[in-house]
Amino acid sequence: MTSSQPSLVVTNVRLPDGQQVAVSISGTRIVALGADVVPPPGVAVEDGGGALLLPGFVEGHTHIDKTNWGLRWYRNEVGATLRDRIDNERRWRKESGHDAAAQSLAIARAFVQAGTTRLRTHVDVDTDAGLRHIEGVLRTRETMRDLLDIQIVAFPQSGLLGRPGTDELLARALAAGADVLGALDPALIDGDPVASLDATFALAGRYGKPIDIHLHEPGEVGAFTFKLLLDRVEALSMQGQVVVSHAFCLGALPERQRDLLLERITRLNVALLTSAPPSTPVPPLKICRQKGITIFGGNDGIRDTWSPYGSPDMLERAMLIGMRYDMRRDDELEIAFDCVSMAAARGCGFDDYGLHAGARADLVLVDAETVAHAVAARPKRKLVMSGGRIVARDGELLAEV
């Protein structure tokens, strides 16, 4: 039980609505936040200097085991199809001896430095890599446990059905500590959406885990797979336990067909993830929000064999979401920020999130006038706090972190 006696008070900061406040923190929690909060005698005080106060950012979908962050430039000469990229990555991983533990730790630290305090990562599990990537990211999670809350998705990047033994490896990954079961394109990669989804939902049920499925399948194929998935969510009472990542088909269907699917997604409380790619159809963000669907954001891969793009800065991802959806008004950019903050926390199931008494004290201070200004300008993080602890200042991790 956290004592109400504060251990730190952050003064002279502004909420997104413009209110000048102070934040009282005890241990890992916010115990009070408001204009009337006054530091008691003898309590440590951090003067925010009039900065904008934001909650710690949330990365809703990335692949920290794959990244080349901080390494020499990877020359990308891969083919254009999804299968080309999967095969190329498997070949490169074998030839390079890629160290998932070292690389996931490097980018995890970069995420914290830029203000992210919660993160969901999809980690490769296949018959070539076995559990090496899971084991590496589990080590990173343990190392970073006081700085970054990491959810691990056991992800069959090469598919579930085509490589015998993958299902058993996924089971071992879940038993070893993965939080979520992943899946990939049941029709176009596995070739049998019924069998693929049945196996996925059976495995998730056996271990009591939620599901986060990559669904790149376009148009009618994607819609058919989506309907099969929703059938299983409903039949197995898994409302609120499934995320569909990418969901490109929702950006390409005729409006009436799309809206019928969205109504069912709303009713079954299935969440959607978008990385807002510029060259692919994307789910209609504003329409999804109007219907009550949780839709949130993430980078997908960052500087890996799939793509040279991305960075561990969630304000940048919010900006890219805003650009992809032609968001120009300040209130629209607040929606883009919500995709990497409150909506992402809700979609991933991160508890005790936000700027209120009782929330975990994950705070970011930036010199910006408004949330829209922060998204557009992406200023250096003046201060980052994770679980009540100051971990970065003026854009740099503290030496003891």
N, C-alpha and C positions, 0 to 999 in steps of 0.2 A: 504494500500500500504506500503510495507516494505521499510524503508529508506536504502540508500546505505551506510550510515555511519555505520561501523562495531561496534558491541558490544563486540566481542571477536574474537581473531585470534589464531588459533591453528597452531603452528610452528613446524618445524623439524619432519615431518611425511613423509612416503613413500607411493606412490600409488602402486597398484598391479603390474604395469609395471616397478617399480623400481625408478621412478622419485621422487626426493626429492621436496616436496612442502610445502606450508602453505595454510591454509583454513581461509578465512575471512567470518565471520558470522554476520548477522544483524537480530536481533529478532529471528525468527524461521527458517531463510533461509540461505543457502550458497549464498554469493554475489560474491565471487571470489575464485578461486582455481588455484594455479600454483606456479612455481619456483620464479616468480617475485612479489609475494604478500608480502608486507612489512607492519607490524603493524604501524598505525599512532600513534603519540604521545598521551599518556593518555588512550589508549585502552587496555583492559585486554588481557593478553597473556597467553596461555597454551602451555608449551613446551612439545611436544610429545615424546621427547627423542629418536627419530629415529624409532619409532614404525611403524608398517604396518597399513595403514589407510583402513578401510573397511566400506561399508555402513551398517546401521542398518539392522539386520537380519529380515527375513520375515517367519513366521510360516504359511504355507498355508492350513493346515488341522489338527485341533485338537479338543478336547472335554473338555474344561476347566470346564464345569459344573459337570462332572462325577468324577474328579480326587480325589484321596485320598492323594495327595501330602502333606507331613508334618504330616499326621495322623499315627496311629499305623498300623502295617503291616496287610494287608488284606489277609487272607488265601484263596487261590483260589482252589476250588474243583469242578468247573463247568464242565459240559459236553462239548463235542467237537464241536457241531454244532452251527451255527449262532443262531438258535431258542433257544437252551439251554442258550446261553449267554444273549440274550434279556430277556428271562423269569427270569433268575437268577438275572439280574440287577434290573428288576422291583420289584422283591421280596425283594432284599436287600435294595433298596432305601426306600421302605415302612417301613421295619423293623428297619432300622438304623436312620431314620430321617435325611438323608444326607442333608447338608446345601450347596446348590449350590452357594449361594452368597459368603459365607466365603471361600469355597474351590476355586472358580474361582478367587477370589481376591488373595489368597495365591500363586497360580501358576502364575497368571499374574505378580505379583511382581518378582517372580523367573525368568520369561522370560526376563523382563527388565534388571534384574541384569546380565544376561548372554548375553545381547546385542540385544535382539529382540525388535523392535519398531513398528512392524505391525503384525497383527495376525488375522486369520480367524478361528472362532470356530463354530462347529456344536452343537446346544443346543437342548436337548430333549424336544419334545412336544408330549404328548399323553394323553389319557383319564384318566390315573391314576395321573400323575404329573400335568396335566393341564398346566398352564403357570408359575408354580413356578420356574422352571429352567430359563426360559426366563427372568422373573422379577429379579432373582438373578444376572444373567450375565449383564442385563441392569444396575443394580446398580454398578457392578464392572466396566463396561465401563465408567460410569459417574465419578467414583472415580479415574480412571486411565486416564482420557481423555487428560491430559497434558503429559503423559508418554508413552502411548501405544495406537495405533490406532487399535481398535477392530471391526472387522466385525462379525455380528451375523447371523448364518444360522439357520432358524427355521426348525428343523430336526425331522421327524416322525420315531423315532427309532423302533417303533413297527409296522411300515407300515402305509399306508394311508387308504386302503380300508377295512381292517379287523376289525377295531374298530370304529363303527359309532360315528361321532362327531369330529373325528380327523381333517377333512378338515376345520371345523369351528374354531377349536383351532389354526390351522395354519394361518388362515385368521386373527384372533385376534392378533397372534404373529407378523405378518407382519405390521398390523396397529399400534401395540405398539412400533415398532422401529426396528424389525429384518430387516437386509439388503438384505438377500438372502433367497430363498425358497429351502429347501432340499427335498430329496426323497431317497427311498431305494428299491433296487431290485424289480422292478415291476412284474417280473415273479415269482421268487422263494419265495418272502415274500407276495406280494399282490395277487399273483395267477392269475392276469389278466393284462398283460403288456399294452394292448391297453387302457383299462379303467383307469389304474393307471397313465399312461403318459398323457392321455387326461385331467384328473383331475389336474395333476401337472401343465401342461402348461396353462390351463385355469386360475388357481389360480394365477400363476406368471403374466399372462397377465392382470388380473383384478387389481393387485397392482403395476404393472410396475416394477417387481423385476426380477433379474437374477436367474438362477437355478444352484445348485451344487448337483449332484445326486451320492450317493454311489452305485456303480455297482460291487458287488462281484461275480455276476453270471458267471460261467465258460464257456469256449468253445463255442459250438454252441448256447446254451441258451443265453449267454451273447451277442454273435454277433447278434442274432435275436432282442434282446431288444435294442442294440445299433443302429441297422438300423431303428427301430421304432422311437427312440429318434431323430436321424438325420433327418428323414422325417418331424418331427414336427419343428425342428430348421429351416429347409428350408421353410416349408409352412408358418410359422409364422414370418419369417424374424428375427430370434433371433440369427443370427450370432454374435459371440463375446460375447454372454451373457450366455453361458452354460459351466460348468465344469463337467467332468465325473471323479469322484474320484475312485481310485483303478483300475478299468478297467482291471481286471485280465484276461478276455477273450483275450485281445490283446497279451498276452504272451503265449497263448496256441493254437492259430489258425494256420492252414497251411499258409505258407508264402504268397502264391498268394491271398488267401482270406483275410488275415490280411492286405496286402498292398492295396487292393481295399478299405477296410474300412478306412485305414489311409489316402488315397487320398481324400476321402469324408470328413473326419474329418478336414483335412487341408483346403479344399475349404470352409467349413462352419465355420471355425475359432472357433472350439470347443477345449477347453483346457483340459489337462489331469493332474491329481494329482496322485503321487505315494508316499507311505510311505516306499517303497522298502522292503517289508517283506521278510525274508529269505526262507520261506517254501512254497511260493505261486507263481505261474506265475505272471510276472509283464510286463507292457508295455515296448517295446524295446526303451529305452531312446535315444540312439544315432540315431537310424533310425527315430524316431519321430522328433528329432531336425533337422536332415538333410532334412526332408520333410516340415519344417517350422511350426511344431506343437509346441505350448507352453506346455511344460511338467515341472511340478515343484514339490516340496517336502513338506512333513509335517510329524509330529509324529504319527498322529491318536491319540488313547487314551494314556494317561500317568498315570501309577500307578493307575489303576482303577479295577473294577471287571472283565473287559475283559482281562487285561494283566498286569503283574507286571513290564513291561519294559517301556522304554521311559524316557526322561528328557527334561526340558525346555531349552536345549542347542542346538541351531540350527547348530553349528559346529559339534556336535556329530551326528546329523541327516545327515548332508552332508557326514560325514565319513561313516555312514552306507549305504547311497546311493552309495558311491564309492565302498564299499565292495560288495554290492549286485550285482553291474554291472561290477565287476572285473576291476575297474579303478585303475591303478597303476601309469601311467605317470602323470607328473605335470599338463600338459594341460587337462588331463581327470579329475583330482581333481578340477580344475577350473570349469569344467562343473558341478560337484557335488555341488560346492559352488553356482554356478549360480541358481541351483534349490531351494536354500533357500535365494536367494537375488533377482536379477533382474527378473528372470523368474517367481518367486513367486509373485512379485509385479505386473507384467504384467498379470498373470493368475487371480489374485484376483481383479485387477483393482485399485490398490493403486497408486494414482497419485504422481507426483513430487518426484520421488524416484531416488536415485543414488548419485554419486559423481560429481556434476557439478553445475555451477552457476544456481540459480533458484530452485534447489532441496531443499526439507526440510532438515534441518541440523540434520540428524540422522547418527551418526558416532560411529564407534567402533575402538579402538586402541588395537592392540595386539603385543606382542614381538614375531614376527615370521619373517622369511626371505621372504617367499612368501605365496600366497594363499594356495598352496598345503601343505606347512608346517603348516599353521594355521589349516587346516582341519584335518591333520594327528595327530598333537600334541595337539590341542584344548587348547591353553594356557589360563591362567587366563586373563579376560578382564581388560586391564590396565585402560581404560576409556570408558564409554558409554555416548553418548550424544543423547538426544531425543528432537526434535524441538528446537534446539539451546541451550538446557539446559543440563548441566552435571548432570547425575542422578546416576552414579555408578563409583566407582574408586577402582582399585586393587581388583576386584571381589566382591565388596560389595556395596549394595545400600547406598547412602548417608543418613545420619540420618534424614534430613529434607524431604526426599521423602516418 
